[in-house]
Amino acid sequence: MRLLLTSDTHVPARAKSLPDELLAGVEEADVVIHAGDWIDEATLDLLSSRSRRLIGVYGNNDGPALRRRLPEVARAELGGLRFGVVHETGPATGRERRCAERFPDLDVLVFGHSHIPWDSVAPGGLRLLNPGSPTDRRRQPFRTFMTVTVADGNLQDVTVRRLQPRS
């Protein structure tokens, strides 16, 4: 099972549209996970129409319309793993412990908010993944998203995809 993870798209505030490389990845993915801060419903509609399956949550910058359509926390079993999705997890210091305590029933937690790619394992084995942002790199060298393969109940090929600078 091929997954594409993204977050913090901030369209149209940080970009006019989603990058072509991200949209191509959406077409190839079995499941697209978006960890919040969409900003507009058009981005949700676009990803919904292009995804085989879309799992998403709202973020702190998402208004009432998106909050009506999306949960704060989403959960799904994918390829034998228990996934959760949330936008904010708090400061980096202590993140693994906090998330393991808050989500003891998950194998993988996808989160956003920081725009910083993250891949770590909490005590007890919870895998924490943040795909960064495909539109707003902030202090990072690249705009990013992630691709992941799930096979036989295991995460494989967790890859941060770096997007080329805008021309």
Secondary structure, 3 states (H helix, E strand, C coil): CEEEEECCCCCCCCCCCCCHHHHHHHHHCCEEEECCCCCCHHHHHHHHHHCCCEEECCCCCCCHHHHHHCCCEEEEEECCEEEEEECCCCCCCCHHHHHHHHCCCCCEEECCCCCCCEEEECCCCCEEEECCCCCCCCCCCCEEEEEEEEECCEEEEEEEEEECCCC
